Amino acid sequence: MPSPREQAVRRPDPAAPVRPRRRWLRRLLWLPVLLPLLMLAQVLPLRWLDPPTSMFMLIRQVEGLGEEGFELRQEWRDLEDIAACLPISVVAAEDQAFPTHSGFDFAAIEKALDRNARGGRVRGASTISQQVAKNLYLWGGGGYFRKAVEAGYTVLIEATWTKRRILEVYVNIAEFGDGVYGAEAAAQAFFRKPASALTGAECARLAAVLPNPKKYSAASPGPYVRQRAAWIQRQVRQLGGPAYLDAPR
């Protein structure tokens, strides 16, 4: 039988396993501070620097490695080098409250939830700011985690970028056709002209395919794209044209 001294030597130190746990606990407590700082470090520079690519483009590039003849096309153009009809067309089509909201259109979210609950066609309510956050930094699909991260990026984008910058990034990274990203690549691919020379009808057709650019074609529009493009042009007129984006709020 071991002596009391031997028992004392063999008895594990009750404080030993606690220290690693405390270390991990401290690290976990720092996460709510470190994650927003990491996201801010990704978002803030792009207020001035043009992103060379986006997460959606990178994913499509990887997918295209096994597709013969696939070529991803994208050329950055500053907003002043893009026809003024395109930004107002995408706002009319995707997010008419864009100049006034702070990243989230809660009225549109409520309408979408109500429509979906009544069994209508499932419809989202993502703003242009949310789409920029998703396209730049995240991936497609749903899930609460992805939507939560998207919301965090959206808040930071709205807090640090101007509305003009958000629109400029959006029209340069949005997918207008399979592997065709941004206004310049779309204008060249579908209309054989620079983005600065797009007409109002062409801008409306590009905006009309945004819900599903792999299904719909701006170059050879079917009935849906033609009808939606006509509706977008009417909305642009009702909003007051490009001046709608510059009006003081």
Sequence and secondary structure as in RCSB ss.txt:
>XXXX:A:sequence
MPSPREQAVRRPDPAAPVRPRRRWLRRLLWLPVLLPLLMLAQVLPLRWLDPPTSMFMLIRQVEGLGEEGFELRQE
WRDLEDIAACLPISVVAAEDQAFPTHSGFDFAAIEKALDRNARGGRVRGASTISQQVAKNLYLWGGGGYFRKAVE
AGYTVLIEATWTKRRILEVYVNIAEFGDGVYGAEAAAQAFFRKPASALTGAECARLAAVLPNPKKYSAASPGPYV
RQRAAWIQRQVRQLGGPAYLDAPR
>XXXX:A:secstr
   HHHHHHHS  TTTTHHHHHHHHHHHHHHHHHHHHHHHHHHGGGGTS  S  HHHHHHHHHGGGSTT   EE 
   GGGS THHHHHHHHHH TTTTTSSS  HHHHHHHHHHHHTT        HHHHHHHHHH  SS  HHHHHHH
HHHHHHHHHHS HHHHHHHHHHH EEETTEESHHHHHHHHHSS GGG  HHHHHHHHHTTT TTT  SSS  HHH
HHHHHHHHHHHHHHTGGGGGTS  
